[in-house]
């Protein structure tokens, strides 16, 4: 299994540098719903919105985790929107801002 960001577009080109990927693990495209919306990306955006309008101390960390997972799965636009909503949820949550302020005082 190759971990390259630029996989070989033609695996049958005759190169023996790449191993046979017939039995490899599923890729990021296999984790999408049939409608085409990635579940983890939609969860990142949903948690980000919930973090802004409800209990931020619960949903903002979940949005951050889902956004990072989405970023590693290659769904850049969903991850970017989730991270923006995570930052907005962090800035609108007095509990999280208080926790960050207290953590700054601890040596």
Secondary structure, DSSP 8 states (H G I E B T S, - for coil): ----SS--S-TTSS-SSS---TT----GGGGB-TTS-BHHHHHHHHHHHHHHHS-HHHHHHHHHHHHHHHHHTT-HHHHHHHHHHHHHHHHT-HHHHHHHHHHHH--
